[in-house]
Amino acid sequence: MKALVQTGYGSVDVLQYQEVDKPLPRSNEVLVKVCATAINDWDCVLKPSWFFRLFIGLLRPRGKFRTMGCDVAGVVESVGKEVTGFTPGDAVYGDLSGYNFGGFAEYVCVSEKHVAPMPANISFELAAALPHAAELALQAIQAAPPLSAGQQVLVNGAGGGVGTLLIQLLKSRGVETTGVDRPGKLPLLQSLGYDHVIEYPKENIIRLGKPYDLIIDTKTSEPARGYLHILKPGGCYVTVGGDKAGWVFVLGLLINRFTSRKLKLVALKPNRNLARITELVEAGELQPTIDRVYPFSEIPSALTRFERAEHQGKIIIKVA
Ligand SMILES: NC(=O)c1ccc[n+]([C@@H]2O[C@H](COP(=O)([O-])OP(=O)(O)OC[C@H]3O[C@@H](n4cnc5c(N)ncnc54)[C@H](OP(=O)(O)O)[C@@H]3O)[C@@H](O)[C@H]2O)c1
């Protein structure tokens, strides 16, 4: 089978399509014929820091990090002898980031615990957009105190995979929403239902000073203490990622004990709510926003588009 193998670090030139052995499922695994995958931060490891390289390989990615790709949607081709939940022919989807990656390939083996039956009413391309981003969106909301109608919620970095799903989950809770992103992405935010939009980097949410009940950030970029100034008493700031997200966790250890305002960092638990995501999609309450669909042979171009942050919503790869 064909797989995209990363042979070093630097530019997309280190990515090579290679003929590799089709994997065999272990007893607890299913072999999935990948129909579609999506691009996420995890998959874009062309220029990792030296610290990160300690974990994934100093000079080149090793082991499971050689073929990235965490979101997959596809069809079960065969199952290990202890698998009870799936049979060949089942359509499944899941996030492999907590397992072994490998979605940038024609086939991948994954523990049956890391996939779920795909929503019945959507294509493989739409399904591949969901596991990683929708889990981050749901787990960010779950990390915050319960929302009440009319509360003010801000989503920073609202035009990417997570923010375009978050708005749908927030709208159903009756809150007033503000989305922040680059000017070119603001029309999309308005069309998805954000009540207000803020243009970054021209405007800075901390300097604007408007307080919110909940802030969800996909790209924490300011010093953590700044967010405290734009939280109402009892308000909560939740980050799922960004350069300074770690400081949110550190400051939160202190702040969360002694003040009514909360600072939280979501550590993704892959696939925890997949059954709930399937329900929402089948009920027509959650639909991913697709930026572009690339053929399998063009993953390097898709990664370049993602690295340049030209995408709005999810970039999808059609594999089979
Ligand atoms: N917590 C965990 O366990 C975990 C696990 C996996 C991934 N993650 C993280 O979760 C996040 C996933 O978000 P996503 O998939 O929605 O990312 P995405 O598709 O890259 O979207 C992020 C959006 O935020 C915008 N943005 C960047 N910096 C900004 C700023 N300072 N202010 C406002 N907007 C800004 C980006 O636009 P421009 O780039 O054009 O500026 C982009 O439109 C990533 O940060 C990822 O690293 C977390």
The ligand as a Gaussian input file, in Angstrom:
#p B3LYP/6-31G(d) Opt

LIG

0 1
 N       -5.208000      20.604000      24.090000
 C       -4.833000      19.545000      23.408000
 O       -4.677000      18.433000      23.948000
 C       -4.654000      19.688000      21.931000
 C       -4.518000      18.575000      21.095000
 C       -4.392000      18.795000      19.733000
 C       -4.372000      20.088000      19.214000
 N       -4.473000      21.142000      20.074000
 C       -4.486000      22.559000      19.637000
 O       -5.838000      22.916000      19.436000
 C       -5.896000      23.977000      18.481000
 C       -6.812000      23.519000      17.352000
 O       -7.370000      24.614000      16.730000
 P       -7.870000      24.578000      15.243000
 O       -7.805000      23.188000      14.709000
 O       -9.139000      25.319000      15.170000
 O       -6.681000      25.412000      14.563000
 P       -6.690000      26.149000      13.185000
 O       -7.546000      25.429000      12.198000
 O       -5.246000      26.418000      12.868000
 O       -7.443000      27.540000      13.500000
 C       -6.933000      28.496000      14.358000
 C       -7.397000      29.858000      13.876000
 O       -6.924000      30.838000      14.811000
 C       -6.369000      31.947000      14.096000
 N       -5.405000      32.582000      14.967000
 C       -4.083000      32.312000      15.105000
 N       -3.558000      33.112000      16.048000
 C       -4.552000      33.901000      16.503000
 C       -4.620000      34.939000      17.470000
 N       -3.542000      35.336000      18.165000
 N       -5.793000      35.550000      17.682000
 C       -6.904000      35.170000      16.987000
 N       -6.901000      34.198000      16.048000
 C       -5.736000      33.566000      15.813000
 C       -5.769000      31.301000      12.872000
 O       -5.595000      32.250000      11.861000
 P       -4.130000      32.652000      11.333000
 O       -3.228000      31.474000      11.579000
 O       -4.362000      33.026000       9.906000
 O       -3.643000      33.782000      12.132000
 C       -6.829000      30.257000      12.525000
 O       -7.864000      30.813000      11.733000
 C       -4.481000      24.205000      17.985000
 O       -3.892000      25.268000      18.708000
 C       -3.776000      22.888000      18.352000
 O       -2.399000      23.055000      18.545000
 C       -4.641000      20.949000      21.405000

